[in-house]
Amino acid sequence: MKKLKVGIIGSGNIGTDLMMKIHRSDVLEMSVMIGIDKDSEGLIRARSHGHHIIANGLDGFLEHPELADILYDATSAKAHVMIHYEALKKLNKKVIDLTPAAIGPFVVPSVNLQKNLNEMEVNMITCGGQATIPIVHAISQVSQVEYAEIIATISSRSAGPGTRANIDEFTQTTARALEQVGGAKKGKAIILLNPAEPPLIMRDTIHCLLQSDSFDEKAVITSIYKMVEKVSEYVPGYRLKTEPIIDGRQITVFLEVRGLGDYLPVYAGNLDIMTASAVKVGEEMAKNHFKSYV
Amino acid sequence: MDRDVLVTEVALRDGSHVVAHQYTIEQVKNLTGKLSAAGVPYIEVSHGDGLGGSSLQYGFSKVNDIELVEAAVEVAGESAISVLLIPGIGTIDHLREAADVGAKMARIATHVTEADVSKQHLEAAKHLGMEAIGFLMMSHMASPEKLLEQAYLMESYGADAVYVVDSAGSFLPQDVKTRINLLKTNLNIDIGFHAHNNLSLAVANSLVAIEEGANRIDGSIRCLGAGAGNTQTEVLVAVLDRLGIRTDIDLYKMLDLSEEVGDTIMPKPQEITDSSLIMGYSGVYSSFLLHANKASKKYGVDARDILMELGRQKVVGGQEDTIIEVAKQMALQKEGTMRWN
């Protein structure tokens, strides 16, 4: 099968995990890892797999743009906004942005992937967004969600320097996407880091307030379960911790996201859901690309 | 004004938990005005979980916390109004709004091992012209060496002071002694201490902290703070006065206000209840108290069991959602057992 060549910008936790998932893809081919430190573990690993290595950042790639058809940005919101965005736009290549920069349209594969396949740049929101927006969307399919609030708790070990330096961007971008993609009138996001050992598996709580307490409870529950199934097709470790709690007009859902353990261990579901979702987007873009040539 | 110890009154922030975040503009103005008249140098006003804390997770505020800060500033006189901000809950936007309405000090709170998420916010606070304080919550969950490493990070981000925060009211005096001593010896900025009275040690621990060199101490009038409350401000003032340590706070004015707070704000007298004691004993975040009691009623399980389980799971501040989850799991298990029998 034909494959699109992939470049990954950023050789940290996300970039390295992404690379390992792309190795398994039928339609994406890992081509080049772009970092800024030749001794970083991500670049060393990429080299050991026989991929191209660029250690002087995006500048190095701009000299060899033929190395990739699709670029994943796994750096930071600041780097994406201030440096990468403009440079990549000129190359006319597909860009999947994993930082919370939120320039391209927000994409959650289980909610709005198909209608964004032709965009040149899409944004993957945040790990908390990828985990919780599908549920808010599932509920808002049945009844208008007035207010959606999510709490993402991740293990300290799975939060790299990018996440830590971008914590405001996390809460703000997630809140906005809860509204734009989830369909809530108002969104709020909270992120908590927990250093417990052994590390805890990523957990997410979603509280939704509906317009009134008269809604079709059964339809809401069914919609939630269906959505969990849909997400778990591309994020196998995605599951409900307990059944949804309905209390008047408030619905509370507890989720757990277990990773595949590609680069970081299974507790880092936050990493996994970002990279798995991003791979799903890249694969659908690739299929769409080849389809239009048939 | 010559003060050996700078007291920050936290009843209008930590005490917000006790009143389920229902403070009104009038209450904030009345208290702030009188605290200022008594000479309290710093008065903290925010949602209990910091700016932006108003939520289903922690409880919605009756009045937006920026409005409360603004109201406090109007009557603060010589006192500086402080705000608390927990990165991950509140953002720099909240900090900017607070600075715009006149807040003079920002305390940036992180879990004791996560100081690096405070960098953006400490720098922003300095940039906004505020005094910037690092606030290491749940300090009992880290070794003294780890605490020092994290406090040092905050110093390197430009913090004017760093606080050892005993959010669970879990420290014994010797724990406080070791930690404050280590920080005082190795850092060049002010050291602060924030206690909870869950084991009835808040005043004693605050004294130990002062002996070891801490010069910023938090108190809540009438113990109006989460769990069993904090170091009772008026008691601390009296005790420090006996020791000849100057706070420059008028004891009688504080006593009058304490009576008023007891009569008009506190839903019930502050006692060390079984749940509070268990929080100190098992090292659980004091703000969980009301939430655990509520979940206990709702799911018919013992609040003490919920709190012990939270301690066992090493749950950190902010994880109020886990309380409902744990209570629900326990209820299901209980139901399962009953059916089995």
Interface residues (C-beta under 8 A of the other chain):
Chain A: Y147 E149 I151 T153 S156 P161 R164 A165 I167 D168 F170 T171 Q172 K188 I190 I191 L192 L193 N194 P195 A196 L200 R203 T205 H207 L209 K241 T242 I245 Q250 T252 F254
Chain B: S55 L56 Q57 P87 G88 I89 T91 I92 D93 H111 T113 E114 D116 V117 K119 Q120 M141 Q313 K314 V315 V316 G318 Q319 D321 T322 I324 E325 K328 Q329 L332
